[in-house]
Amino acid sequence: MIYIYIFFFISQQSESTRERNYAVITTWLSVMSTSLPTPSVLAKKKELNLYAKNWVRNSHLANVAAILRTNSSLTFVGFRECCGVSDMGAVAIAASLGENSTLKKLNFESTKVGNKGVSALANAIGAGTNYTLYRLDLAYCKNNAYGGLVYV
């Protein structure tokens, strides 16, 4: 619906105005497609699935970790096939697990999480401060000796 309106809006303009507005709209759309939902939006959602989002980096996971500390609605967070996710992001998420009481499933499948990230997640789960997380997916992670699905 929004694309049709944008197309109609652009097609009714002069050539120079159309080019300038097209550049602004394309930039806006690219920013909108590469940003995380706000904490207020996530407060109403049950899952955050960033499956195969190549723009996701460890810095985004640090933001998600901050959100998880206070969020009471998310039950699933997935980073499957996010090629920019590695140990640093997993460590950030692990640090927030002790303060979260709703997350049930966490998916790092096919990421670059290595031994350090897996150890941080295991220690966070082993500390016994999170009693809701029951599934941690680490299958096909490229840089760790563990890999696989863990039911807690």
Buried (B, 14 or more C-beta within 10 A) or exposed (E): EEEEEBEEEBEEEEEEEBEEBEEEBEEEEEEEEEEBEEEEEBBEBEEBEBEEBEEBBBEBBBEBBBBBEEBEEBBBBBBBBBBBBBBBBBBBBBBBBBEBEBBBBBBBBBBBBBEBBBBBBBEBBEEEEBEEBBBBBBBEBEBBEBBEEBEB
